[in-house]
Amino acid sequence: MTSREPEADPKRRGVLPSFTALCVRYVERLMPDPFLFAVILTLIVAALVALLVNGAAPSGMLKAWYGGVWGPQNIFTFAFQMVLILVTGYTLAEAPVLKRAIVYIAGKPSTQVQGALLCFGVSAVLSLLNWGLGLVAGALVARQVARRFTEAHFGYLIAAAFMGFIVWTQGLSSSIALANTDNGSPINVIHKMTGITVPLTLTIFQPYSWLSVIVVLALLAIAIWRMEPAQSLAPDAAVFDDEDRPVVEAEGPKTFAEWLEDLWILNVLVFAAGIAYFCISGFALNISSMIMLFTITSALLHRTPIRFIRAFTDAAKVSGPLLLQYPLYGGLVGLLGYLPTHAATGAKPLQTLLAQAVVSGATQYTLPFLTFIGSLVISLFVPSGGGHWAVQGPIAVGSALAIGQHSPAYLGLISMAVAVGEGVANMVQPFWLLPLLAIAKLNVRQVMGFTIVAFVIGLAVLGATALIAPYVI
């Protein structure tokens, strides 16, 4: 990894470049490795539990933490679903036809700024379709752009790609919105508390949702243009090792096993079976169906079974940091929900205390905004849309019911307030940045200074949306 500091460009002197430079400088000094970030959060939550939860005992806290990591209340099922969404999205992006498309469009920009805006646009559009695909495709485009522009700042390009991810919670793979539609989902909090299922027409397809997406993306595009760094940061040569590795074809006649591995009709049959089930199920969109659709589409586009297997195996490599950290965040969920066995009457777990403190005194017009603010805080501890909803959802929905708001539209708004809060918090929570860092072989300090600007923009726009939406639904 090399970098150089050219003379300052006077054209880039301004409020936004100065603010970005300040953020980059302090992130480089203060941001620990994401794994250590998770460990520190765990210690903070443990201290808050000890201070605020009546009757909290070290042994009970330890059991709650273990239960969240490896016990009966673990998040392994959901964690595996999230990893599969990421891996299948990456596998699809690496399909030959899509990979050629990525190389082609990466050849279009003529400047670093145009390249960054391309990374951002690809990530944003695909994140609205599937968050796993959007998360990795933007980074793959950034890799190709950096290969063309050797003087570019690679961290800036990766940050631009990650900024597009801010809107995933308002897209078709939004785990909270999808859970609302499925009365069998373990995280459909609304159905568990009211018996109501909320369709996508009352969440991601509401005008307040898609209009805010347009505004956020427009402002972020302007910010990316204005924050272009004057210095360069070249990618590590190892970033391109996989692409430069020659494909070795087996010599001599094929064995029976090799013949089976190249039998393209098997992938076609898998695709046909998956599409047939999707039709039979009534075109149900939920977490599991999204995983299935991207898996079978990847298999079809990679043509032969062995090519699909190799692509999937390579894609799985970027999930390593998530697999390492998900147990820690499961432990955080366990601690947040810990209540001593012999707790006094009225004792509440930390997650309830935090959520209730935020929405205390709320009205039907302020509850969505306060829920959004609470989501920002809780997302630092539980950076997963579905797992986060399981923590905050019961309080948010319960608060809505307590003030007499029972309509599916209002409950959908409350759920989206939680969802978009998580999307905004991702810009300063390094958990979902890990796959991009694995692809780019960068560290979090080289990227996150830029994404703080996206956090500020998301906070302003989506916070304002949460305040206005109760008047228009």
N, C-alpha and C positions, 0 to 999 in steps of 0.2 A: 504494500500500500504506500503510495507516494503522494505528496501534496506540495504545492508551492504557493507562495503568496505574491502575486503580482502587485504592481502599483494600484492604488485605489482608483476606481472608476468614478469620476465626479458625477456621472449621470445617475449613479445608484445611491447617491446621498439623499436621504429622505427619511420620513418617520418609519415607514414599514421596513426598509432595509436595515435601519439602525435597531429597530425593535427585534428583528429576526437575528441580527448579529449578537445582540445582548442575550437572547434566549439560547442561541447555540453555545455561547461562551459559558453560561451558567449550567446548562445541561451537561456539557463536557466535564465540568468540575464536580457536579453534585449527583448525577444520575448513576446508580449502581447497576451492575448486571441484572437483567430481569429476574433471574432466579433469586438473587439476593434481595431484590425488591419484594418478591413474594414472601421471603423469609421475614423481612422487616415488617411487612404488613401483618403477618401472623403474630409476631411479638406485640405489635400495637393492639391488635384485636384482643389478644390474651390479657393484656394489661387493662383494657377497657372493660372486659368481662369481669375481671377481678375487682375493679373499682365500682362498677355500676350494677351488676347483677347480684341481688340479695342472696346470700347463702352460697355463693360460688366457692368451690373448693378445688385445689390443684388436681386431685385425683379425678374429680368429675369433669373438669376442663380437659384433662388428658384423654379421658374416655370419649368425650364429645369430639375432640379433634381426630382421634383414631376412627371413630364412627364415620366421620365425613370423608376420611381418606380411604380406609379399607373395610369399614364395618358395614352393617346392613343398610345404612342410609347413604352409602357412597354414591358418587356421581359417575361411576364408570360407564353405565349405559349411555348417558347423555354425552359424556366425554368422547366415547367411541363414535357416536353419531357425528359430533363436531369434527373429529379428526378425519372421518370418512368424507364429509363434505369438502374439507380442505384438499384431501388427497385426490378425490375424484375430480375436483375442479382443476387441479394441477395436471392430472393425467389427460384430461380433455384438452387443456391448453397446449399440451405437448404432442397432440395428434398431428401427423404430418401436414394435413391440409391447413390446420389452424396455425401450426408453427411457421409454415411458409407465409401465411397471412401476416403473422407478427413481424417476421423479417422484412416483408414488403412494406408494411406501414411504417416500420422503424426507419426505413430509408427515405421517407418523405420530408422530415424536418430539416431545415437548413441552419438552424441556430439551437443553442442549448435551451433557450426558453421554449421554442416550439417543441423540442423534444420532451421537456418536462410537462407541457400542456397535453401532449399526446399521451404520455404515461398516465396522467391524471384522467383524461377523458376515457381511455380504454378501461381503466380501473373502475371509474364511476358507473359507466354503462353496464359493464359486466357484473358489478356488485349488485346492481338492481335486479339482475337475473339470478345470480347465484353468488353468494358472498365468497365461497371458496375459489370459484373461477376468477372473480374480480380481484381478489386479494393477490393471487399469484400472477395473473396475466399482466397486470400493470408492472410488476417487477420484471417479468420476462421481457416486456417491451423496453423497460429502462436498461436492461442488460444489453440489448441490441443497440439502443441509442448511444450508450456509453462506449460501445465498441467502435462506433462511427466518429464520435466526438471525443478524441483522446484528451482534450483540455477541459472537459466538463467536470462538474462536481457530482460525483456518483451518489453521494448522500442526498443531495438536492433532488436528483432524479427519482431515487427510491422514496423519498419523503413525498414528492408529488404523487407518485403511484399510491402511496398509503392514504393520502388525503381523500382520494376517490372512494375509499372504503367507508367513509363517514356516513354514507347514505344507505348502507346495506340493510339496516333495520327497517327501512321503508321500502324494501324491495321484495321480490317474490320468494326469497329464502329467509325472510324475517322469522326467526324462531318463535317469537312471542305472537306475532300475527297468525302464523300457521297453527300454533298450539290452540289459539282461540277458536279455530274452525273445527277442531277434532275433539269430540267429547270423550274419546278414549285416551287422550294425551295425559300423562302424569303431571304435566305442568300447565294444564288448562285450568288456571285458578278461577276464572270467571264461571266456568261450568260447574266446578266443584262447589262454589259458594251460592250460585243462583240458578243452576240448571239451564243457563243460556249459553248458546254458542254464538260467537260473533263472526260473521263472514268478512272476507277481505274487503268487500265493498264499504264496510264501516271502519276500516283501519287504513291500510296502505293506499286504497283507492279513493279516500276522502280528499276533497280539494285542499284542505289545510295541510295534508301530507304531501301531495305531489307538487303543490305550489311552493312549499318550503324547500323541497328538493331542488327545484329550479333556482330559487334565490340563493341557497347555500352554494350550489355548484358554480353559479355565475360569480359570486363574490370570491370564492376560492380560486377560480381561474384568474381573476384580476390580481389576487394576492400572490399567486405563483409567478405571474409575469413580473410583478414589482419586487419580489424578494430574491431575484436571481443573484447568487453570490458571485463576487469578483474572483475568488480563489478557485483553484481546481482540486479535485480529489479523484485520482485515477483508481479504477477497480483493481483488485488483486488479480494477477494473471490466472490464478486457480479458478476464478469465476467461469472461465470459458473452457475448462478442461473437458467437461462432459460433451460440449458441442464439437470440440476439436478431435475427440477420440474417434479413430476410424472404425467403421463397421466391418467386422471380420465375418466373412461368409464361410460356412463349412465346405470343405472340399470333398469330392467323391460323391457317390450315390447317397441319397437320404435314407436314414433308418426309419423304421416304422414310427418310432417316437417323434422324430423330426417331422415326418409327414403329418402326424396329428397336430403338432405344434403350429404348422403352417396351414391348417385346414380352415380357411376363411369362413366356410359355411357355418362353423360352430358359433362364431361371433354373430353372424346374421341370425341364427336361431335364438341366441340369448337376447338379442335386441328385439326380435319379433315377440318373444314370450313376455318381455318386460312391457312393451307397448300394449300388448293384448291385455295384460293385467291392469295397466293404467286405465284403459278404456272401460274394462269391467268394473273397476272401482269407482266409476263415475268421475274420472279425472280429478281425484282428490289430491290436493297439494298440501303436503305436510313434510316434516323433516325426512322421514323414511322414504317417501316417494321421490323427493328431490335427489336423495342419494342414489336411488335406483335409476332414475332417468339419466343422471350424469355418468353412472357406471356403464349402463348399456350403450349410451351414445359414444362414450370413450372406446368401448370394445369395438363398435362398428367402425369408427373412424381410424382406429389403429389396424384394422383389417384382419390380421392373423392373431391367434391366441398368444403366441410367444412375444409378439411386439407389444401387445396390450399388457402382458405380464411384466415385461421389462420396464415399460413406461410407468406402470403402477408402482413397481418396486422402487424406481428412482424417485417418484413423487413422494413416496412414504418417508424418504429421508428428511424432508423438510418438517415433518411432524414431530421429530424427536424432541425439540424444546417444549412443545405443547404437552407431550406425554410425560415429560419430566415435571412440568409445573402444575398440570391439572390436579394431581393428588394434593398438592399444597392448597390450591384453591378449594378443593373439596373439604380439606380440614378447616379452612376459613368458614365455609358454610356451616360445618358442624359446630364451630365455636360461636358463630353468630346466633345459632338456634339453641344453644345450650341453656337448659334450665335445671337447677339442682333437683334431685329426686324428692327431697323433703323441703322444697321451697315454701316459703311463707305464702299465704293467700295474697294474691295480687302481684306476685313476683312475675317479671317479664324477661324474656331473653333479650340480648343486646340488639338483635335485628328489629325487634318490636319497638324497643326504646328509641332507636335511631329513626325509624320510619315514622313513629308517632310524633316525635319531636319536630320533624319537618312539617307534617300536615296538621299540626295542632292549630285549631282555630280557623281552619280552611272553610271557604264557602264553595259553592258549585263553580264559581268563576275563578277562584284562586287555586283550587285543588289540583288541576292539571299542571300548573306552573310549579307549585310546591312539590308535587310528585316528580316532576322533571329534575328539580334541584336535588331531591333525595336520591334520584337515580344516579346523578353524577357522583355523589358521595359513595353510594353502595357499589357502584361499578369499579371503584378503585380496589375494593375487596373481593368482588365477585365479577370478573370481567368476562362474563358469558351471558348472552341474552336470555337463554332459557333458564339457566341456573340462577341468574339475577332475578328473573320474574318469580321464581319459586320463593325467593327471599322477600322481595318487596311487594309482590302481587297481592298477597292476602291483606296487607295493611292498606294498600292503595284502593283495592276493591271494597274492602270493609269500610273505609272512610267515605267512599262514594255512596254506599248503601246507607250509611249512618245519616247522611244529609239528604236522603230521599231521592237519590239519583239511581234509578234501576234500568234505564233504557239501554239497549244494546249499543246505541251510538255513543252514549256518554261513557259506558264501560270500555268501549273500543278506544275512545280518546284517552282514557286513563292508561290503558295498556300501551298505547303509542307514546305517551309521555315518558313512561319507563323505558321503552325501546329506544327512542331517540336520545335520551339521556345517556344510555349505554354507548350509542354510536359516537356521541360527542366526547365522552370520557375516554374512548379508545385512543384519541389523539394524544393523551398524556399518560395513558396506561400502556406499558410496553408489551403486554401479553400477546396481542394479535400482530404486533410488528415482528415477532420472532420468525415466522416463516419467510418474510421478505429479507430479514437479516441473514437467514441461512442461505437463501438464493444468492444474495449479493456479497456474502462474506464480509459484512460490515458489523460494527458494534453499535449499540443503541445510541451512544453519545454522538455519533456522526450523522444521525438522522432526526432524532426527536426534537432538536432545537427548532427545526423548521415547522414541525407539526403543531407546535404550541400556537402558532398563528391560526391554524385550522380550528383548534379548540376554542379560541376566542370568538371566531366568526360563527361557529356552530352554536356556542353558548348564547350569543346575541340573537341570531335568527330563530333558532328553535325555541329559545326561551320566550321570545315575543309571540311565536306561533302558539305556544301553550297558553299564553294569556288571552289571545284573541279567539282561539278555536271555540271555547264554550259559548260564545255569543253567536256563532254561525252554524253549529251543528243542528 
